[in-house]
Amino acid sequence: MNVISEQRQELLPHAHGRFDNCHASTLIALPSGDLLAAYFAGTREGEGDTAIFLSRQRGGVWGEPVRAFAEPGLAHWNPVLHADGERITLFYKVGPTVHD
């Protein structure tokens, strides 16, 4: 069983300049002990430039975010990571509104 210590860390410095907003994060512990986070980010929620990003923590240090999934002109919403043994599944929604 992996145990995650209770400490606060930031994925990115405040002045990173990559995107204006990000939220709806999901986090899992990997079998290696690393952490994997997914979130959506862009100009603002609902904009066509939002995408799904992944960040991985190795050895207590968060790596650079990776823009993993994007469809130009469509908003991306609410990623959820699910770990089942060695398999990781990422669920997310793509569409003009979170309800449609």
matplotlib code that plots the C-alpha trace (Angstrom):
import matplotlib.pyplot as plt

x = [0.0, 1.3, 1.2, 1.1, 2.5, 0.4, 2.3, 1.4, 3.2, 2.5, 2.5, 3.6, 5.0, 2.4, 4.0, 4.3, 2.6, 1.4, -2.4, -4.6, -6.8, -6.7, -8.8, -10.8, -7.7, -7.5, -4.5, -3.4, -0.4, 1.5, 2.9, 6.4, 5.4, 5.3, 2.1, 0.2, -2.2, -4.6, -6.5, -8.0, -6.5, -6.8, -7.9, -10.9, -13.5, -15.6, -13.2, -12.2, -8.5, -8.9, -7.1, -6.3, -2.8, -0.8, 1.8, 4.0, 5.8, 9.0, 11.2, 9.0, 9.5, 6.8, 7.8, 6.7, 3.0, 2.2, -0.7, -2.0, -5.4, -6.8, -9.4, -9.1, -12.2, -13.7, -13.7, -12.3, -13.8, -13.3, -10.7, -10.8, -7.9, -8.5, -5.8, -6.4, -3.2, -0.7, -3.4, -4.4, -7.5, -8.2, -11.8, -12.7, -15.5, -15.2, -17.9, -19.3, -20.7, -20.2, -23.8, -23.9]
y = [0.0, 3.4, 6.1, 9.7, 12.1, 15.2, 18.1, 21.0, 21.3, 23.3, 21.7, 25.0, 28.3, 31.1, 33.0, 30.0, 31.7, 28.4, 29.0, 31.4, 28.9, 25.3, 23.1, 19.9, 18.0, 14.3, 12.5, 8.9, 7.2, 5.0, 1.6, 3.1, 5.6, 8.5, 10.7, 11.5, 14.5, 15.4, 18.7, 20.9, 24.2, 27.1, 30.7, 29.9, 27.2, 26.5, 28.1, 26.2, 26.3, 24.2, 20.9, 18.0, 18.2, 15.7, 16.3, 13.6, 13.8, 11.8, 11.8, 14.5, 16.9, 17.8, 17.6, 19.9, 19.7, 17.8, 18.8, 15.3, 15.7, 18.7, 19.1, 22.6, 24.8, 22.4, 22.7, 19.9, 19.1, 17.3, 14.6, 11.6, 9.2, 5.6, 3.0, -0.7, -2.5, -1.5, 0.0, 3.7, 5.1, 8.7, 9.8, 13.3, 15.1, 17.2, 19.6, 23.1, 23.0, 20.7, 19.6, 18.8]
z = [0.0, -0.9, 1.7, 0.7, 3.2, 4.1, 2.8, 0.5, -2.8, -6.0, -9.4, -11.0, -9.8, -9.6, -12.5, -14.9, -17.8, -19.5, -19.0, -17.1, -15.2, -14.3, -12.0, -11.5, -10.6, -9.9, -8.3, -8.0, -6.5, -9.1, -8.2, -8.3, -5.5, -7.9, -8.1, -11.3, -11.5, -14.3, -14.7, -17.4, -18.2, -20.6, -20.9, -18.6, -18.1, -21.2, -23.7, -26.8, -25.8, -22.7, -22.7, -20.4, -18.8, -16.8, -14.2, -12.6, -9.3, -9.1, -6.0, -4.4, -7.4, -9.9, -13.5, -16.3, -17.3, -20.5, -22.7, -23.2, -24.9, -26.8, -29.6, -31.0, -30.5, -27.9, -24.2, -22.1, -18.7, -15.4, -15.8, -13.5, -13.1, -12.2, -11.3, -11.5, -10.8, -13.5, -15.7, -15.5, -17.2, -17.7, -18.2, -19.3, -21.2, -24.4, -25.5, -25.6, -22.0, -19.1, -19.3, -23.1]

ax = plt.figure().add_subplot(projection="3d")
ax.plot(x, y, z, "-o")
ax.set_aspect("equal")
plt.show()
